C-alpha cells in the first residue's frame, strides 16, 4: 500500500508517495535536505535550481565519501576487515556454544 506524506522544503510544501514503513525515514530525509539547503543558501546566497543542485552535489559527495575506505586504510582488500562477516561468524560461534551448553546435563 502506498501512502502520501506532506513535507516542507525551503518554505514550499510537497506531497510525496511512499510505503508506510518508509514514512519516518522519508520525513527525516526531508528535514535533513531542508536544513542543508538552508545552510548552503546562507553560505552561498544561492536560490532556486542552483541551490537544489549545489545541495544535491554536496550530499552526493558526502555519500560517496562515506562509501570509500579512509585514506589511511590498508591498500589491500585482504587486510581490510569485513565487519559484517565477522559479526556473522561471532553469531555462529555463539549459537554453537548455546547448543553445546544446552546439551550438558551438569556443568560442574
Secondary structure, 3 states (H helix, E strand, C coil): CEEEEEEEECCEEEEEEEEHHHHHHHHHHHHHHHHHHHHHHHHHCCCHHHHHHHHHHHHHHHHHHHHCCCCCCCCCCCCCCCHHHHHHHHHHHHHHHHHHHHCCCCCC
